[in-house]
Amino acid sequence: MPCHNADVAAIFEEIADLLEIQGANPFRIRAYRNAARIIGELSQEVSLLLEKGEDLTRLPGIGDDLSAKIKEIVASGRCSLLERLRQELPSAITELLKIPGLGPKRVKALYHDLEVQTVEQLYAAARDGRIRVLPGFGEKSELNILQAVEAHASQTRRFKLAVAAQYADALRAFLALAPGVTQVTVAGSFRRMRETVGDLDILVTAAAARPVIQRFIGYEEVADTLAAGTTRASVILRCGLQVDLRVVAEESYGAALHYFTGSKAHNIAVRRLAQKRGLKINEYGVYRGKTRIAGETEESVYAAVGLSYIPPELRENRGEIALAQAGRLPQLLELGDLRGDLHVHTKATDGHNTLREMALAGKAYGFEYLAITEHSRRLSVAHGLDPLRLARQCEEIDRLNEELEGITLLKGIEVDILEDGSLDLPDEVLAQLDLVLGAVHSKFELTRVKQTERILRAMAHPHFTMLAHPSGRLIQQRAPYDVDMPRIIREARSRGCFLELNAHPERLDLLDSYCQMAKEEGVLVSVNSDAHSTFDFANLRFGIGQARRGWLEKQNTLNTRPLGELRSLLSRTM
């Protein structure tokens, strides 16, 4: 049975949650949380590593016990420890953990003090005013819980793009092996590289539809078949993700791909153009009367209504139609345009590989340069560097630069922006570096005015190169802090510094709308991996998707520059 990293990570995360509710040893809980994070962020499937005979204990934080559990999960799709823990606690209690703002500690308190075991009981307790009296809660917390439960009830589950990619990539490869298949494409919001995905739409062309349909509904990860017709089928995977399959004729493939890629607003705008020309567009083609005049390719669909081809990432009806009419669509950034990565961590702080290993991995990835940007001392949870440790790392970088060929390491730091806008390391230390990334890692709750002024004061610092993960959001976990981003973008232009698009799948930060704004203001954006291991460079694909959604081109991107030009740009900020 196929098993993806997301499946393993979800099991380990649930084990950690249930252990915490039980009041288990904190070190044991932390081990499972770390393992969930490491496996979840791993770009290579652990199932494939096991097939190759790889020793999983070589992965950071994975010992013999965790390795054995990963093998058990991959082999059977289940974990005996998780099943035992589920038997020891009410079955519905894990649903409480899906309510925003309710972590294991709060669930534990609600369970033990109020005997809250279900979402329904939680809602009743909040409605009746019984939660506010518990230690660590209060009236505001109670109101937030009430609102969160109401919102939770109305939301459909969405999957982070990187998680959806694991299932989409596996399904695409599986369906490509069906008899007579010639094309397989995952359409919908996944193809448009939205940060979250509600379901997957897969289009296939094949000599015959029936073998494809049968192979699809027989997929080992299918938990439930919703429908199975002659040319289409819908299933629910074990992970809860709905997948809709359509087998279409070759002559209609482009029209179907356009139709099912969306967005709805984009498609409506294109159909209106067609109507003005006396044409009709549907999933089968472009028609003049009963005659199909286009539809085999997407290019033909767009050409029929007087448009140049519009890349999927732009199809949100945010101005792309007018530019396509004028033939002025942007030449969107490609992964191959990146010459380096300007946000990388090593074992010196919270990374999992040595400086040398990260350098060699960057070289193998095709990079010309790599900026080493450890956390600063304030972030003690990440073992942030003080001036002495940073100086030692800089010396190590100098030695490696003398030794290595084909890649250059840049000296940097991801320095904490403190509450008052000052930076976590002295000026004389920062001045010795090639670049300084400023980052907010605390006090997310500041008011809009205070948070904005905090960041602006940091950006005004004489040694400030780039604002890292500018909104501070974690997708589906932490909302962006309240900040005046347009003002920050304008200040970056005035100051001559840069903004990061953090490609970590949990972040994808800058938002696409702010990427577009930065482009309009002439502020260069750096698409960085925020790599904590040699595997993490693969996450740049998701950052590129976000950049493309934000209309970024090669010339709008800092780390597309050759090293000499990059050094010149960086030096202006230091």
C-alpha angles and dihedrals in degrees: 000000000000114000124189132202089251090058093052092045092050091053093049091046091052091048089053091048094050092045090052092050087052091050096243126170109301092222091056091049091049091050091058093044091051091047091050091052095045095048093040092054095043110115093205119068111248088218089063091046089054091048088056090051094247118167105241092200086075087072112093113265095007113120131174095281095050091042090055091050091050089052090050092051094046092048099045109013090237141083121217092209092056091048091052092049091050090054091052094054134045109281095233097050094091088063088066089063090063091064109100112248094024112106126173093273093057093042088052091053093047092048097047099037102035102018089237107169105155139042089248091055090047091054092049092049092051093045092050094049096244098126099059092069094060118101111263096019123075135169096299093050090050092053091048090052091050091051092044092053091050091049092046091055092055098045128094115217116264128191126221112253095246091050092048088049091063091058095038095051092048093048093046091054091045095052093044087068094058114113114273097005114150104168136022122181132169106221132177126065089333091065090046087054096236112178091242131030127209097191142340125255113198123190122197136181116203143156089251130012101211098070090050093050092048093048091048097052089043092057110130093233094057111114098175136010111218097180139352118186135158096281106009140043139176128207141172115228122219089257090060096254116138116222124194119197127197126183108205136183118262092242091056099041097102093047092048091047091051092046097048096040093062143140098208091224091051093049092050090053091050092048090053090055088050092051090053087057093048091254135127125215125198137146091283100054149288112300137197100196105314094334118100108221100173143003110109090101134020089237089061091051093054093042091054090063095041099262134125116233112288117210113237094244091063097051099107100102092250098134100301093115094060092046091049089051089053094043091239103119114146120258094239124224117268128205090242090060092071114099096183150346122254101193117058134146132201139191088281086085126359099329123110103222137058125257091254093049092051091048093051092045090051090050091049088051088058099255123154092200142011127199115216106213113172123182118269126243097270091069093071093165087067093043090247120205124259119206094271096051091044091053090052091051091050089054090051090050090053091053093048093048089056091050106038125075127202097026135061124208117217123208113238146142137213095223123194117246103223123218093265093050096256121129125250097238132053122264093244090057096046091047090066093062134086094228142000123213113200117207139180111225101157144034093041089161096068116125119264092256095048095043092049094048090047092057094041091054090051092049090052089061114114091236105049122119109164142004107234122217088348101203098040093224127150110202111252090352110063128016119227113273114254106266139145097247097177089057091049091050091051090049090051088055092049094045094044095233130127143243127228127228099204108211096197104128091232091056117026084177124191100063112235092247091056091047087058091047092050089052091051091049093048095246114147117231124209116212103212133176098215082218118198094173140023089261095059098078086078088069089072087087089071092047090052089052090054091046091052090049085054092053093245119165131194092266091053092056124086100206095054088077122102114251097261094052091043092054090052092052093046093049091059089064095048 
